[in-house]
Amino acid sequence: MASPITEKHTTQNTTIQIPDFLADWRRHASWPSPYPPNHHPDSQYIKAESESWLRGYCVSNAKPNSINKGINELFISKIIAGDFPEIACIIYAHQPTRHVLLAALVMLHFFVIDEFTDNVDDTEEGEAQVRRQSAAMVHAFRHPEEILATAKGEDGNKDSDEVWVGVRMAADIATRYRSDAVGGTSDSWKVFVDTFAEYLDGVGDEVALRRTGPNGEVGGHNCVPSREGYIAVRRRTIGVLPGMALLLIDRAIRPGFFEILAVDSLLSLCVDIIINQNDIYSFDKEQAKSEDGHNGVRVLMEEDGMGVQEAMTKLGEETSDLVKKFVGVCEGLPTLEDEVDDVNLRILRDGCVSWILGMEVWSTLVTKRYGMQRLDGERRYTPTPKKKKKQPKEQEKQQQQERQVQEAQGSQLAREDTAFETRNLICLAIDQSQPRFGTMEKKSTNAQNPLSQLDLLNRLHISDIEVQILDILGRDIRATSWEIASAAASYLDELCPPLEQRKEAEGYFYVTWSLIADIFTSADVKKETQNHIINILLVLQQCAKGEIDIWGNEEERQRVWKDLPLFYMAVEASLSDPTQEATTESFTSKDAQEWRSIKRFGAMLLGMGVLSLHTQAMDALRSALEEEPSPIPAVAECRLRVACE
């Protein structure tokens, strides 16, 4: 169970001593020589190439943690200042340049993910956002050709904004890993992807862990978990195991190899040492930013009621014990019966040593990462003062509104364009791969169909498949009887491609839900229409068509139609609050009505149990009733109306 941070202030003259948990090993015969270890001979080339690769994802106007765009120059400079490729040049110094360069790109990818997940909202939606991007990255690893094709703009060169930068990076890493130039084996690639997926799952669990306090209150970075809960998640988020796959990148790996006791013991100890090592060295930087709620030092402080130095010392002692056990395991490694297994075990042993020493060198010498420029000969540093709180809310709001005057209309158009382009691409793929679904007669949209007259739908270029879906949804809509809703649900089920054609089925789901979102978002939609669509969804959920692995991932298996696959992903953009970016000039009465319509849709879904949207409901209530009223009268009124509805 998590608990709030108890602030323990230190005086200005206080210094903290970093425990030397490697001291006993240094006096042992097994201590590697030379120390510090040699860098890869092509380190400068590797760093230059990896920096160039990172800059290839730069978008000048991107926000630091944008989901749909590249990364900005400020963020890139921040990563480069940390010199993360240095880790790869130390750990993999004995491997060919092509392997070390790939490892450097993986290190950069890790820290892009880390920065993004550290800054998402500690809410259910924040967690869902992380898990969606995580699933997309795993899909990109397994099907890079799909992502790379989608991520090309109309000119064939410009990256599309619809694919997050972390997903594009994953696809590129996958392509490089399996290329002839790198020569990664299928065995090592499987280990890499499986362990990376486990890491990403842990990242999602971390967001969930920091979201809830001991009494169910909203948590955040200042909410500290129990040590047991922290370690369970941290062992997955440390990201060491994908790095172990890179040590075996050109090796055959027998099934069951990682279950061998000697292998498991070696890796488990290495992971725990690096967790503590990272927490000890990163604590100063994280406490200065008030982001130390998920740091082992802070966890000990809260659980045992001790100060910084006491927690540092205790964690150092525990790490020293782990190091002793690790050295003992290394010295007592058995000779495995299988020759390939035995060679792989010794590669991992040397690799674990390189990981521990590499992280030590990087943490103590590459001081830009942790801000301990004054670490002295006794391993002492003066704590970095906590950064000042953000400027007062009113001043911040005023500046934000000034920026929004310039950005709001353009960003709104950009969101609409992206959503329309995404759906058009999917519709094109469906129409080309299978021109007709089911047995319904293909026809143009009926002019008497009330849905075709809705304002928002008039702005769209309707594809053939969307024509059929609209005709189903709008047939006898004014009757709103359960029998008509049942017939419509049956037609939608019939129109759906076979689930064996996964991509086509996923496209059909996305297009159908997007149309429904457009119907509900339209300012002139009537309540009887909304009721009719809800009834169709309720009936559709009772149709058992089978199961589908979303993005081909077995862990994302969903029931068709019970789970309404991809529903939330398709309607998410419509559920985003336009009042957050509103200005007096940009927020019109039509915007207000569209927002009320889609929120009424969400409330109906929540009330009828079709889809859980508790977070959106709470956000609407909070913005209307708890936050300071908007200085824009139309926005304030709209928020109140939405909360009431």
C-alpha positions in Angstrom: 0.0 0.0 0.0 1.3 3.4 -0.9 1.8 6.3 1.6 2.4 10.0 1.2 6.0 11.3 1.4 7.0 12.6 4.8 9.3 15.5 4.2 12.5 15.4 6.1 14.4 18.6 5.5 18.2 18.8 5.8 20.3 21.8 6.6 22.2 23.7 3.9 25.5 22.3 5.2 24.5 18.6 5.2 26.4 16.2 3.0 25.3 12.7 2.0 27.8 9.9 1.6 27.2 7.4 -1.2 28.0 3.9 0.2 30.8 2.1 -1.6 29.0 -1.2 -2.0 31.7 -2.5 -4.4 34.5 -2.0 -1.8 34.9 -5.7 -0.8 34.8 -6.8 -4.4 37.6 -4.4 -5.3 39.8 -6.3 -2.8 38.9 -9.6 -4.2 40.9 -11.5 -6.8 38.0 -11.6 -9.2 37.8 -7.8 -9.5 38.1 -7.1 -13.2 41.1 -5.3 -14.6 41.4 -2.7 -15.9 39.1 -0.4 -13.9 37.6 1.8 -15.1 36.9 -0.6 -17.9 37.9 0.2 -21.5 35.4 1.8 -23.8 34.6 0.4 -27.2 37.3 1.5 -29.7 34.6 3.0 -31.9 32.9 4.9 -29.1 33.0 8.3 -30.8 31.5 6.9 -34.0 28.8 5.0 -32.1 27.8 8.1 -30.1 27.7 10.3 -33.2 25.6 7.8 -35.1 23.2 7.3 -32.2 22.8 11.0 -31.7 22.0 11.4 -35.5 19.4 8.6 -35.2 17.8 10.3 -32.2 17.7 13.7 -34.0 15.9 12.0 -36.9 12.8 11.9 -34.7 13.0 15.7 -33.9 9.9 17.8 -34.6 10.6 21.5 -33.8 7.1 22.2 -32.5 6.5 19.0 -30.6 5.7 19.1 -27.0 8.2 17.2 -24.8 5.9 14.3 -24.1 3.7 14.4 -27.2 1.9 11.1 -28.0 1.4 11.8 -31.7 4.5 13.7 -32.8 8.2 13.5 -32.6 10.4 14.8 -29.8 11.6 18.4 -29.6 15.1 19.8 -29.6 15.0 20.6 -25.9 14.2 17.0 -25.1 16.8 15.6 -27.4 19.5 17.9 -25.8 18.4 16.6 -22.4 19.0 13.0 -23.5 22.3 13.7 -25.2 23.5 15.5 -22.1 23.0 12.3 -20.2 25.3 10.5 -22.6 23.3 7.3 -22.5 25.1 5.7 -25.4 28.1 5.7 -23.1 26.5 2.9 -21.2 26.5 0.7 -24.3 30.1 1.6 -25.2 31.2 0.3 -21.7 28.9 -2.7 -21.2 29.3 -4.1 -24.8 32.9 -2.9 -25.3 34.0 -6.4 -26.4 31.3 -6.8 -29.1 31.4 -5.7 -32.8 30.6 -2.1 -33.6 27.3 -3.0 -35.3 26.1 -4.7 -32.1 27.2 -1.8 -29.9 25.5 0.8 -32.1 22.2 -1.2 -31.9 22.6 -1.4 -28.1 23.1 2.4 -28.0 19.9 2.9 -29.9 18.1 0.6 -27.4 19.5 2.7 -24.5 18.1 5.9 -26.1 14.8 4.2 -26.7 14.6 3.2 -23.0 15.1 6.8 -21.9 12.5 8.2 -24.3 10.0 5.7 -22.9 11.1 6.5 -19.3 10.7 10.3 -19.9 7.2 9.8 -21.4 5.9 7.5 -18.7 7.3 9.6 -15.9 5.2 12.6 -17.1 1.8 11.0 -17.8 -1.0 11.8 -15.5 -1.3 9.5 -12.5 -4.9 8.6 -13.5 -6.7 5.6 -15.0 -6.4 7.3 -18.3 -2.7 7.9 -17.8 -2.2 4.2 -17.1 -4.4 3.3 -20.1 -2.4 5.7 -22.3 0.9 4.0 -21.2 -0.5 0.5 -21.8 -1.8 1.4 -25.2 1.6 2.8 -26.3 3.3 -0.3 -24.7 1.1 -2.6 -26.7 1.8 -0.6 -29.9 5.5 -0.9 -29.2 5.4 -4.7 -28.8 3.4 -4.8 -32.0 6.0 -2.7 -33.7 8.8 -5.1 -32.6 6.9 -8.0 -34.0 5.5 -6.4 -37.1 7.9 -3.5 -37.9 7.0 -3.5 -41.6 3.4 -2.4 -40.7 4.5 0.4 -38.5 7.2 1.7 -40.9 4.6 1.7 -43.7 2.0 3.5 -41.6 4.6 6.1 -40.4 5.3 7.4 -43.9 3.5 10.5 -45.0 1.9 11.0 -48.4 5.3 12.1 -49.8 6.9 8.9 -48.7 9.4 10.6 -46.6 7.8 12.6 -43.8 6.9 10.7 -40.7 3.2 10.7 -39.9 2.0 12.2 -36.6 -0.4 9.3 -36.0 2.4 6.9 -34.8 4.1 7.8 -31.6 7.8 8.3 -31.7 8.5 5.4 -29.3 6.6 3.1 -31.6 8.5 4.2 -34.6 11.8 3.7 -32.7 10.7 0.2 -31.8 10.0 -0.7 -35.5 13.4 0.7 -36.6 15.2 -1.3 -33.8 13.4 -4.4 -34.9 14.4 -4.0 -38.5 18.0 -3.4 -37.6 18.2 -6.3 -35.1 17.1 -8.9 -37.7 19.0 -7.4 -40.6 22.0 -9.1 -42.3 24.1 -6.2 -41.2 23.6 -6.8 -37.5 22.9 -10.6 -37.7 20.7 -11.0 -34.7 19.4 -14.6 -34.4 15.8 -15.5 -34.1 16.4 -17.0 -30.6 18.0 -13.8 -29.2 15.3 -11.7 -30.9 12.6 -13.7 -29.2 14.3 -13.2 -25.8 14.7 -9.5 -26.5 11.0 -8.9 -27.4 9.6 -11.1 -24.6 11.7 -9.3 -21.9 11.0 -5.9 -23.4 7.3 -6.7 -23.3 7.7 -7.6 -19.6 9.5 -4.3 -19.0 6.7 -2.4 -20.7 4.1 -4.2 -18.7 6.0 -3.3 -15.5 6.0 0.4 -16.6 2.2 0.3 -16.8 2.1 -1.3 -13.4 4.3 1.5 -12.0 1.8 4.1 -13.2 -1.0 2.2 -11.5 1.1 1.8 -8.3 1.8 5.5 -7.9 -1.8 6.4 -8.6 -3.4 5.2 -5.4 -2.6 6.2 -1.8 -3.3 4.3 1.3 -6.9 5.5 1.6 -7.7 5.3 -2.1 -6.8 8.9 -2.8 -5.1 10.1 -5.9 -1.4 9.5 -5.5 1.3 11.0 -7.8 5.0 11.2 -7.6 4.8 12.1 -3.9 3.1 8.8 -3.0 5.4 6.0 -1.8 4.6 2.3 -2.2 5.5 -0.4 0.2 8.9 -1.9 -0.3 7.5 -5.2 -1.3 5.2 -3.6 -3.9 8.0 -1.4 -5.1 10.6 -4.2 -5.7 8.1 -6.4 -7.4 7.5 -3.7 -10.1 11.0 -2.3 -10.1 12.5 -5.7 -11.1 10.6 -5.4 -14.3 11.1 -1.7 -15.0 14.9 -1.7 -14.6 15.2 -2.9 -18.2 18.3 -5.1 -17.6 17.0 -8.3 -19.2 16.5 -6.9 -22.7 20.1 -5.8 -22.4 21.1 -9.4 -21.6 19.5 -10.5 -24.9 21.9 -8.1 -26.7 24.8 -9.9 -25.1 23.6 -13.1 -26.9 22.6 -11.3 -30.0 24.3 -13.7 -32.5 23.9 -16.8 -30.4 21.5 -19.8 -30.5 19.5 -20.0 -27.3 18.0 -23.3 -26.3 14.4 -23.2 -24.9 14.5 -23.4 -21.1 18.0 -21.9 -20.9 16.9 -19.0 -18.7 15.2 -21.5 -16.3 18.5 -23.1 -15.4 19.3 -22.4 -11.8 22.7 -21.0 -12.3 21.4 -18.6 -15.1 18.4 -17.5 -13.0 20.6 -16.9 -9.9 23.1 -14.9 -11.9 20.6 -12.7 -13.5 18.4 -12.2 -10.4 21.3 -11.0 -8.4 22.5 -8.7 -11.2 19.1 -7.1 -11.5 18.7 -6.5 -7.8 22.2 -4.9 -7.6 21.6 -2.6 -10.5 18.2 -1.6 -9.0 19.8 -0.5 -5.8 22.8 1.0 -7.6 20.5 3.1 -9.8 18.3 4.2 -6.9 21.3 5.3 -4.8 22.9 7.4 -7.5 19.6 8.8 -8.9 18.1 9.8 -5.6 19.6 13.3 -5.4 18.3 14.2 -8.9 14.9 12.8 -8.2 14.4 14.3 -4.8 15.3 17.7 -6.2 12.4 17.4 -8.7 10.1 15.8 -6.1 10.0 12.6 -8.2 11.5 10.3 -5.6 8.3 8.5 -4.6 9.5 5.5 -6.6 13.1 5.4 -5.5 14.4 2.7 -3.1 16.1 5.2 -0.8 12.8 7.1 -0.3 10.9 3.8 0.1 13.2 2.8 2.9 12.9 6.3 4.5 9.2 6.0 4.6 8.9 2.4 5.6 11.5 2.5 8.4 11.1 6.2 9.4 14.7 7.1 8.8 16.6 10.0 7.2 18.4 10.1 3.9 21.9 9.1 5.2 20.5 6.2 7.2 18.5 4.9 4.2 21.5 5.3 1.9 23.7 3.4 4.4 21.1 0.6 4.8 20.6 0.2 1.1 24.3 0.2 0.6 24.8 -2.6 3.1 22.1 -4.6 1.4 23.7 -4.1 -1.9 27.1 -5.1 -0.6 25.6 -8.4 0.5 24.1 -8.9 -2.9 27.5 -8.2 -4.5 29.1 -10.9 -2.3 26.5 -13.4 -3.3 27.0 -12.4 -7.0 30.7 -12.9 -6.8 30.2 -16.3 -5.1 27.8 -17.4 -7.9 30.3 -16.2 -10.6 33.1 -18.2 -9.0 31.0 -21.3 -8.5 29.4 -21.5 -11.9 28.8 -25.1 -12.9 29.8 -26.6 -16.3 26.6 -27.2 -18.1 26.1 -30.4 -20.1 25.0 -28.7 -23.2 28.0 -26.9 -24.8 25.9 -24.0 -26.2 24.3 -23.5 -22.8 27.6 -23.5 -21.1 29.1 -20.9 -23.5 26.0 -18.7 -23.2 26.2 -18.9 -19.4 29.8 -17.6 -19.4 28.9 -14.8 -21.8 26.1 -13.8 -19.4 28.5 -13.9 -16.4 30.9 -11.6 -18.1 28.0 -9.4 -19.3 26.6 -9.1 -15.8 30.0 -8.0 -14.5 30.1 -5.4 -17.4 26.6 -4.2 -16.5 27.4 -3.6 -12.9 30.8 -2.0 -13.5 29.4 0.0 -16.5 26.6 1.5 -14.5 29.0 2.3 -11.7 31.4 4.2 -14.0 28.5 5.9 -15.8 26.9 7.0 -12.6 30.0 8.3 -10.9 31.8 9.9 -13.9 28.9 11.0 -16.2 27.7 13.4 -13.5 25.3 15.4 -15.8 22.8 12.6 -15.3 22.5 12.9 -11.5 23.8 16.4 -10.8 26.4 15.3 -8.3 29.3 17.4 -9.7 30.6 17.9 -6.2 31.0 14.1 -5.4 34.3 14.2 -3.5 37.0 11.6 -2.6 34.9 10.3 0.3 31.9 9.8 -2.0 30.1 12.7 -0.4 27.9 15.3 -2.1 25.8 18.3 -1.1 22.1 17.6 -1.8 20.7 19.6 -4.7 18.0 22.1 -3.4 14.5 21.2 -4.4 13.4 23.1 -7.5 11.0 25.9 -6.9 7.3 25.3 -7.3 5.7 26.2 -10.5 4.6 29.8 -10.8 1.2 30.7 -9.3 -1.8 29.2 -10.9 -3.3 32.5 -12.0 -0.1 33.6 -13.7 0.4 30.2 -15.3 -3.2 30.3 -16.6 -2.8 33.7 -18.1 0.3 32.7 -20.0 -1.3 29.5 -21.1 -4.3 31.4 -22.5 -2.0 33.8 -24.4 -0.3 30.8 -26.0 -3.6 29.2 -26.7 -4.9 32.2 -28.7 -2.2 31.4 -31.2 -2.4 27.6 -31.1 -5.9 26.5 -30.4 -7.5 26.7 -33.8 -4.5 25.2 -35.5 -4.2 22.3 -33.0 -7.9 21.6 -33.3 -7.7 21.3 -37.1 -4.6 19.2 -36.8 -6.4 16.7 -34.5 -9.4 16.5 -36.8 -7.1 16.1 -39.9 -5.1 13.3 -38.1 -8.3 11.4 -37.1 -9.8 11.7 -40.6 -6.6 10.6 -42.3 -6.3 7.6 -40.0 -9.8 6.5 -40.7 -9.4 7.1 -44.5 -6.3 4.9 -44.6 -8.2 2.2 -42.8 -11.2 2.4 -45.0 -9.0 2.3 -48.1 -7.3 -0.8 -46.8 -10.6 -2.5 -46.0 -12.1 -1.6 -49.4 -9.1 -2.8 -51.3 -8.6 -6.1 -49.4 -12.2 -7.1 -49.3 -14.6 -4.9 -51.3 -17.8 -6.4 -49.9 -18.7 -7.8 -46.5 -21.8 -9.8 -45.8 -24.8 -10.1 -48.1 -26.2 -6.6 -47.8 -26.8 -4.7 -51.1 -24.2 -2.0 -51.7 -25.7 1.4 -52.3 -25.1 5.1 -51.8 -26.2 6.7 -48.5 -29.9 7.1 -48.4 -30.8 10.8 -48.6 -33.6 10.1 -46.1 -31.1 8.7 -43.6 -31.1 11.3 -40.8 -27.5 10.4 -40.0 -26.3 11.6 -43.4 -27.7 15.1 -42.6 -25.7 15.5 -39.4 -23.4 18.5 -39.5 -20.2 16.7 -38.6 -20.7 13.8 -41.1 -21.3 16.3 -43.9 -17.7 17.4 -43.5 -16.3 13.9 -44.0 -15.5 12.0 -47.2 -17.5 8.9 -46.7 -16.0 5.6 -48.0 -18.0 2.7 -49.3 -17.7 0.7 -46.1 -18.8 3.8 -44.1 -21.8 4.2 -46.4 -22.9 0.7 -45.5 -22.4 1.2 -41.7 -24.3 4.5 -41.7 -27.2 2.9 -43.6 -27.3 0.2 -40.9 -27.2 2.6 -38.0 -29.7 5.0 -39.6 -32.3 2.5 -40.8 -35.7 3.3 -39.2 -33.9 5.3 -36.6 -37.0 7.2 -35.5 -38.8 4.1 -34.4 -36.1 3.3 -31.8 -37.6 -0.1 -31.1 -35.6 -3.0 -29.6 -36.4 -5.1 -32.7 -34.9 -2.5 -35.1 -31.8 -2.2 -32.8 -31.4 -6.0 -32.9 -31.7 -6.1 -36.7 -29.0 -3.3 -37.0 -26.7 -5.2 -34.6 -27.1 -8.4 -36.7 -26.3 -6.5 -39.9 -23.2 -4.9 -38.3 -22.1 -8.4 -37.2 -22.7 -9.8 -40.7 -20.7 -6.9 -42.3 -17.6 -7.6 -40.1 -14.8 -9.4 -41.9 -13.9 -12.9 -40.6 -11.8 -12.6 -37.4 -9.1 -14.7 -39.1 -8.5 -11.7 -41.3 -7.3 -9.8 -38.2 -6.1 -6.5 -39.8 -9.3 -6.1 -41.8 -11.5 -6.9 -38.7 -9.5 -4.4 -36.6 -10.0 -1.8 -39.3 -13.7 -2.5 -39.4 -14.0 -2.1 -35.6 -12.1 1.2 -35.7 -14.2 2.7 -38.5 -17.5 1.6 -37.0 -16.6 3.1 -33.6 -15.2 6.3 -35.2 -18.5 6.8 -37.1 -20.5 6.4 -33.9 -18.2 8.9 -32.1 -18.8 11.4 -35.0 -22.6 10.9 -34.7 -22.6 11.7 -31.0 -20.1 14.6 -31.4 -22.2 16.3 -34.0 -23.8 19.4 -32.5 -27.2 18.7 -34.1 -27.6 15.1 -33.0 -30.9 14.3 -31.3 -31.4 12.3 -28.1 -33.5 9.7 -29.8 -30.6 9.0 -32.2 -28.3 8.6 -29.2 -30.7 6.2 -27.5 -30.9 4.1 -30.7 -27.2 3.8 -31.0 -26.8 2.8 -27.4 -29.5 0.1 -27.9 -27.6 -1.2 -30.9 -24.4 -1.4 -28.9 -26.2 -3.2 -26.1 -27.6 -5.8 -28.5 -24.3 -6.1 -30.3 -22.5 -7.0 -27.1 -24.7 -10.1 -26.8 -23.5 -11.4 -30.2 -20.7 -13.9 -29.7 -18.6 -13.9 -32.8 -15.4 -15.2 -31.3 -12.1 -13.8 -30.0 -9.4 -11.7 -31.6 -5.8 -10.9 -30.5 -5.6 -7.1 -30.9 -2.4 -6.2 -32.9 -1.7 -10.0 -33.0 -0.8 -9.9 -29.2 -2.3 -12.8 -27.3 -2.2 -10.8 -24.1 -4.6 -8.3 -25.7 -7.2 -11.0 -26.6 -10.7 -9.6 -26.6 -14.2 -11.0 -27.2 -16.2 -9.9 -30.2 -18.5 -8.3 -29.5 -18.7 -8.4 -25.7 -15.6 -6.3 -25.2 -16.3 -3.9 -28.1 -12.7 -4.2 -29.4 -10.8 -1.0 -30.0 -13.8 1.1 -29.0 -11.9 3.3 -26.5 -9.0 3.9 -28.9 -11.4 5.0 -31.7 -13.4 7.4 -29.6 -10.5 8.7 -27.4 -9.9 11.8 -29.4 -13.5 12.8 -29.2 -13.5 12.4 -25.4 -10.6 14.9 -25.0 -11.8 18.1 -23.3 -11.7 21.1 -25.8 -12.3 23.5 -22.9 -8.7 22.9 -21.7 -7.4 24.7 -24.9 -10.3 27.1 -25.3 -9.9 30.9 -25.8 -12.6 33.5 -26.1 -11.9 33.6 -29.8 -11.8 29.9 -30.5 -14.6 28.4 -28.3 -17.8 28.7 -30.2 -21.4 27.7 -29.3 -21.0 24.8 -31.8 -17.9 23.6 -29.9 -19.9 23.7 -26.7 -22.8 21.7 -28.1 -20.4 19.1 -29.6 -18.7 18.7 -26.3 -22.0 18.3 -24.5 -23.1 15.8 -27.0 -20.1 13.5 -26.7 -20.1 13.8 -22.9 -23.8 12.8 -22.9 -22.7 9.8 -25.0 -20.1 8.9 -22.4 -22.5 9.3 -19.6 -25.0 7.0 -21.3 -22.3 4.4 -21.9 -21.3 4.6 -18.3 -24.9 4.5 -17.0 -25.8 1.5 -19.1 -22.6 -0.4 -18.5 -21.5 -0.5 -22.1 -18.1 1.0 -21.4 -16.4 2.1 -18.2 -15.6 5.9 -18.4 -15.4 6.7 -14.7 -12.3 8.8 -15.1 -13.9 11.0 -17.7 -17.0 11.5 -15.5 -14.9 12.4 -12.5 -12.8 14.8 -14.7 -16.0 16.6 -15.9 -17.3 16.9 -12.3 -13.9 18.2 -11.0 -13.4 20.8 -13.7 -16.9 22.1 -13.2 -17.3 22.0 -9.4 -13.8 21.9 -7.8 -11.4 23.9 -10.1 -11.5 27.6 -10.3 -14.1 28.8 -12.8 -12.8 29.6 -16.3 -12.5 33.3 -17.0 -14.2 32.5 -20.3 -18.0 32.6 -19.5 -18.9 30.2 -22.4 -16.4 27.6 -21.1 -17.5 27.9 -17.5 -21.2 27.5 -18.5 -20.3 24.5 -20.8 -18.5 22.7 -18.0 -21.4 23.1 -15.6 -23.9 21.8 -18.2 -21.7 18.8 -18.9 -21.4 18.0 -15.2 -25.1 18.2 -14.8 -25.8 16.0 -17.8 
